[in-house]
Amino acid sequence: MTRRPAPLLPPPEARRHLRETAALTPAQLAARMGVAPETVHAWESGRTTPRGREGEAYAELLHTLAEEATARRAEEPEAETTAEAEAETTAEAEAETTAEAEPRREPAPVPVVVAVGTRPVGVSDVVADSLVLPGRGTARGPDALTPAQAFDALYAFGAPALVRQTYLLTGRRESARASVERAFQRAWERWPEVARDRDPVGWVRATAYEYALSPWQRFRLRHRHPEPPPADPSHRTLLEALLRLPPPHRRTLLLYDGVGLDLPETAAETEASTPAAANRLLRAREAVAGRLPELADPQVLHRRLAELASAERLRAAEPPTVRACSERRTRFLTRAAIAFTVAFIGTTALALRTAPTYYEPPVPPGETVRGVPPRVAPGALSHEQLKLRQKLRDQLQNGPERLTPRPE
């Protein structure tokens, strides 16, 4: 009896990218495959590889998702043109019918804090452009995006949610906005590396969390002035419970129950082992449930975190502004490094120019010569010396007993 060979599958990163492009969660994909969500996580992380009929069905599903993504990209220009025309028609109709209506109210915020694990199309060119399915060619062609356009797409996709997450991490709106902007500035400085990362949003998220939890933040001027707490009492109580947690526990709870990462990914992002991350998560849940017993259920905690983050009006700067700040910072640091190098070279040249060109031996210490008594320091006069001095002072300076030189 011959064993059926394992089907050829794309890399684990490509599997996850196809699922995220199709807007499917691991649970939804697992339901379509008839397996557990943990099995899908294992396939996408590379820990296991499906075989037999299960592997063939998984490969066929990935191929279908790739074809759907290609079809959506081909229909995007036509859909945008049609949507613009419909929007103009609808706007004209609404302007005619609601000219005298009451002022327009701002819509209620939608809790979107947790949907930041996906990647925007056109940011990472390694997984998407090199994705090759067995015998079916590439899943998508190379993107015609410039680095600035790809960065703007990443910023527009991840910045709003990252600002809300960082607000839950710090409890300060201005600090959250500044941390996210600084993280994106760092990403623009190292854009080739970030663009080729398997999860650019995760790279920026980790950098933003590091800036937000840095102990140097307490020395900034904005930390001297407290910010107003949330208006809702339930949101205020939840935020106080989060801020009472130690920073590592708070970050682990936010990544696992807020963002929705699995335990190995949470441990990797917090630079801890998986058992340590699990211990931090359990302790954080116990502390929050001790203050708010209704949040003992992880699903309820997830929903409350999303509501708390979405209730705040948090906005980040525009992508061109962030890129301009990053470029100005880079130019400043480059010029400072050049100025320091020039000053160092000038100081070295001046030292070489003014340094002596011959050897000057040091003066040896004094030695005692045999037969010559050492010089005695002047001290107090003896009794005879005092009498002689007084006698000399009492005598006249000029008199018959003194010789007077005669002129010749």
C-alpha positions in Angstrom: 0.0 0.0 0.0 1.6 3.3 -1.1 1.3 6.4 1.1 -0.2 9.5 -0.5 2.4 12.3 -0.8 1.9 15.5 1.1 0.4 18.3 -1.0 2.5 21.3 -1.9 1.4 24.3 0.1 2.6 27.9 0.2 4.8 29.1 3.1 3.1 29.6 6.5 3.2 33.3 6.2 1.5 33.2 2.8 -1.3 31.0 4.3 -2.0 33.5 7.0 -1.8 36.4 4.5 -4.4 34.7 2.2 -6.8 34.2 5.1 -6.4 37.8 6.3 -6.9 39.2 2.8 -10.2 37.3 2.6 -11.2 38.8 5.9 -11.6 35.4 7.6 -10.8 34.6 11.2 -9.1 31.4 12.2 -12.4 30.1 13.6 -14.2 30.8 10.3 -11.5 29.1 8.3 -11.5 26.2 10.7 -15.3 25.9 10.3 -14.9 25.7 6.5 -12.2 23.0 6.9 -13.9 21.1 9.6 -11.0 21.4 12.1 -10.3 23.2 15.3 -9.1 26.8 15.3 -5.9 25.6 17.1 -5.2 23.4 14.1 -5.4 26.5 11.8 -3.0 28.4 14.1 -0.6 25.5 13.9 -0.7 25.4 10.1 -0.2 29.1 9.8 2.7 29.2 12.3 4.5 26.3 10.6 4.4 24.0 13.6 2.4 21.3 11.6 1.6 20.7 8.0 -1.7 19.1 6.8 -1.4 15.8 4.9 -3.7 13.6 2.8 -7.1 14.7 1.9 -7.1 17.4 4.6 -3.9 18.9 3.0 -5.5 18.7 -0.5 -8.6 20.5 0.7 -6.5 23.1 2.5 -4.4 23.7 -0.7 -7.6 24.0 -2.8 -9.1 26.5 -0.3 -6.0 28.6 -0.4 -6.0 28.6 -4.2 -9.7 29.7 -4.1 -8.8 32.5 -1.7 -5.9 33.6 -4.0 -8.2 33.7 -7.0 -10.8 35.7 -5.1 -8.1 38.2 -4.0 -6.9 38.6 -7.6 -10.5 39.1 -8.9 -11.1 41.8 -6.2 -8.0 43.7 -7.2 -9.0 43.6 -10.8 -12.4 45.0 -10.0 -11.2 47.7 -7.7 -10.7 50.5 -10.3 -14.2 49.9 -11.8 -15.8 49.7 -8.3 -14.1 52.9 -7.3 -15.4 54.7 -10.4 -18.9 53.4 -9.9 -18.8 54.2 -6.2 -17.7 57.8 -6.8 -20.6 58.3 -9.3 -23.1 56.8 -6.9 -21.7 58.9 -4.1 -22.1 62.1 -6.1 -25.7 61.2 -7.1 -26.6 60.4 -3.5 -25.0 63.5 -2.2 -26.9 65.7 -4.6 -30.2 64.0 -3.7 -29.5 64.3 0.0 -28.6 68.0 -0.4 -32.0 68.6 -2.1 -34.1 66.7 0.3 -32.4 67.6 3.6 -31.6 71.3 3.0 -33.8 72.4 5.9 -33.4 69.4 8.1 -31.8 69.5 11.5 -27.9 69.5 11.8 -26.2 66.3 11.1 -25.2 64.3 14.2 -21.8 62.6 14.5 -22.2 58.8 14.3 -21.3 56.7 17.3 -17.8 55.2 17.3 -17.4 51.6 16.2 -15.2 49.4 18.4 -12.4 48.6 16.0 -9.5 48.4 18.5 -8.8 44.7 18.1 -8.7 44.4 14.3 -5.0 45.3 13.9 -3.5 42.0 13.2 -4.0 42.1 9.4 -1.8 43.7 6.9 -2.8 46.1 4.1 -2.3 45.0 0.5 0.8 46.6 -1.0 2.9 47.0 2.1 4.9 43.7 2.3 6.3 42.6 -1.0 7.9 39.4 0.2 4.9 37.2 1.1 2.4 38.5 -1.5 4.7 38.9 -4.5 6.6 35.6 -4.0 3.5 33.5 -3.2 3.5 30.6 -5.6 0.9 27.9 -5.5 1.8 24.5 -6.9 1.3 24.5 -10.6 -0.8 27.6 -10.6 1.6 30.6 -10.8 1.7 33.6 -8.6 -1.2 34.8 -6.6 -0.7 38.4 -7.3 1.6 40.5 -9.4 4.1 43.1 -8.1 2.5 46.2 -6.6 3.0 49.6 -8.4 3.3 51.4 -5.1 6.1 53.8 -4.2 7.6 53.6 -0.7 5.7 56.7 0.4 2.4 55.3 -0.9 3.0 52.0 0.9 3.9 53.7 4.1 0.8 55.9 3.9 -1.4 52.8 3.3 0.2 51.1 6.4 -0.3 54.3 8.5 -3.9 54.7 7.4 -4.6 51.1 8.1 -3.0 50.7 11.5 -2.5 54.1 13.2 -6.1 54.7 14.4 -6.3 51.3 16.1 -2.8 51.6 17.5 -3.5 54.9 19.1 -6.5 53.4 20.9 -4.5 50.4 22.0 -1.7 52.6 23.3 -4.3 54.7 25.2 -5.4 51.6 27.0 -1.7 50.9 27.8 -0.9 54.3 29.2 -4.2 56.0 30.1 -2.9 59.2 28.4 -4.2 60.5 25.1 -1.3 62.7 24.1 1.3 60.1 25.1 -0.5 57.5 23.1 -0.6 59.7 20.0 3.1 60.7 20.4 4.2 57.1 20.9 2.4 55.8 17.8 3.7 58.7 15.7 7.3 58.1 16.9 6.9 54.4 16.1 5.8 55.2 12.6 8.7 57.7 12.2 11.1 54.9 13.2 9.4 52.6 10.7 9.9 55.2 7.9 13.6 55.5 8.9 13.9 51.7 8.5 11.3 51.3 5.8 13.1 48.6 3.7 13.3 46.4 6.8 9.7 47.1 7.9 8.2 46.7 4.4 9.7 43.2 4.1 8.5 42.1 7.6 5.9 39.4 7.7 3.7 41.7 10.0 4.5 45.4 9.5 1.7 46.4 11.9 3.1 44.1 14.6 6.5 45.7 14.1 5.1 49.2 14.6 2.9 48.0 17.5 5.9 46.6 19.4 7.8 49.8 18.9 4.9 52.0 20.0 4.4 49.9 23.1 8.1 50.2 24.0 8.0 54.0 23.6 4.8 54.2 25.6 6.1 52.1 28.5 9.5 53.7 28.6 10.5 55.0 32.0 11.8 58.2 30.4 8.2 59.2 29.6 7.8 60.4 33.2 10.3 63.2 32.6 8.3 64.8 29.8 6.4 68.0 30.5 3.0 66.6 29.5 3.2 64.0 32.4 3.2 66.8 34.9 -0.4 67.7 34.0 -3.0 65.0 34.6 -5.5 64.3 31.8 -9.2 64.1 32.4 -10.5 60.6 32.9 -13.2 59.0 30.7 -16.7 60.4 31.2 -18.4 57.1 31.6 -18.0 55.7 35.1 -17.7 52.1 33.9 -15.0 53.1 31.4 -13.2 55.0 34.1 -13.3 52.1 36.5 -11.9 49.7 33.8 -9.1 52.1 32.9 -8.1 52.5 36.6 -8.0 48.7 36.9 -5.8 48.4 33.9 -3.4 51.1 35.0 -3.0 49.4 38.4 -1.5 46.3 36.7 2.3 46.1 36.2 3.3 47.2 32.7 4.3 43.6 31.6 1.0 42.2 32.8 -1.0 45.1 31.2 0.8 44.6 27.9 0.2 40.9 27.9 -3.5 41.3 28.7 -4.0 43.9 26.0 -2.2 41.8 23.3 -4.1 38.6 24.2 -7.6 39.8 25.2 -7.6 43.1 23.3 -5.7 42.6 20.0 -6.5 38.9 19.8 -3.0 37.4 19.4 -2.4 33.8 20.5 -0.2 32.9 23.4 3.1 32.2 21.4 2.8 35.5 19.5 2.1 37.4 22.7 5.1 35.8 24.3 7.3 36.6 21.3 6.2 40.3 21.2 6.7 40.8 25.0 10.1 39.0 24.8 9.1 36.3 27.3 8.7 32.6 27.3 5.3 31.1 26.7 4.8 29.9 30.3 5.8 33.3 31.6 3.3 35.0 29.3 0.6 32.6 30.4 1.4 33.4 34.0 1.2 37.1 33.4 -2.1 36.7 31.6 -3.7 34.7 34.4 -2.5 37.2 37.1 -3.7 40.2 35.1 -7.1 38.6 34.6 -7.3 37.8 38.3 -6.5 41.4 39.2 -9.0 42.8 36.8 -11.7 40.3 37.9 -11.0 41.2 41.6 -11.9 44.8 41.0 -14.6 44.1 38.3 -16.1 40.6 38.8 -18.3 41.0 35.7 -15.1 40.9 33.6 -14.1 37.4 34.6 -15.3 36.2 31.2 -12.6 36.8 28.5 -15.3 37.6 25.9 -16.8 40.3 28.1 -13.4 41.7 28.8 -12.6 41.8 25.1 -15.8 43.7 24.4 -15.3 46.1 27.2 -11.8 46.9 26.1 -13.0 47.6 22.6 -15.8 49.9 23.9 -13.4 51.8 26.2 -10.9 52.4 23.3 -13.6 53.4 20.8 -15.3 55.8 23.2 -12.3 58.2 23.1 -11.8 60.7 20.2 -8.2 59.9 19.4 -6.6 61.1 16.2 -3.2 60.8 14.8 -1.4 63.1 12.5 -1.5 62.8 8.7 1.0 60.4 7.0 2.9 63.2 5.1 3.4 65.0 8.5 4.8 61.9 10.1 7.1 61.2 7.1 8.3 64.9 7.1 9.0 64.7 10.9 11.0 61.5 10.4 13.0 63.0 7.6 13.7 66.2 9.6 14.9 64.1 12.5 17.1 62.1 10.3 18.6 65.2 8.7 19.2 66.7 12.1 20.9 63.6 13.5 23.0 63.3 10.3 24.2 66.9 10.5 24.9 66.5 14.2 27.0 63.4 13.5 28.9 65.3 10.7 29.5 68.3 13.0 30.8 66.1 15.8 33.1 64.2 13.3 34.4 67.5 11.9 35.0 68.9 15.4 36.8 65.7 16.5 39.0 65.8 13.4 39.8 69.5 13.9 40.7 68.9 17.6 42.9 66.0 16.6 44.7 68.1 13.9 45.2 71.0 16.4 46.7 68.7 19.0 49.0 67.2 16.4 50.0 70.7 15.2 50.8 72.1 18.7 52.3 69.0 20.2 56.2 69.1 20.7 58.2 67.3 18.0 61.2 66.4 20.3 61.6 64.6 23.5 62.0 66.6 26.7 63.3 64.3 29.5 61.7 65.0 32.9 63.7 66.7 35.7 65.1 64.0 38.0 64.3 64.3 41.7 67.0 65.8 44.0 69.6 63.6 45.6 71.9 64.1 48.7 75.6 64.6 47.8 78.0 63.0 50.2 80.1 65.6 52.2 77.9 68.6 51.6 75.5 69.4 54.5 71.9 70.0 53.4 70.6 73.5 53.4 68.9 74.3 56.7 65.7 76.3 56.5 65.7 79.6 58.4 64.4 79.3 61.8 64.1 81.3 65.1 67.2 83.4 66.2 69.2 82.4 69.2 69.8 84.5 72.3 73.3 85.7 71.1 71.9 86.5 67.6 69.1 88.6 69.1 71.7 90.6 71.3 73.8 91.3 68.2 70.9 92.4 66.2 69.8 94.8 68.9 73.3 96.2 69.2 73.5 96.9 65.5 70.2 98.6 65.6 71.2 100.9 68.6 74.5 102.1 67.1 74.5 105.3 64.9 74.5 104.7 61.2 77.2 107.4 60.7 79.8 108.6 63.3 83.5 109.0 63.9 83.9 105.3 64.5 82.8 104.5 60.9 84.9 105.0 57.9 83.8 107.6 55.4 85.0 107.0 51.8 87.0 109.9 50.5 86.6 111.1 46.9 89.8 110.9 44.8 
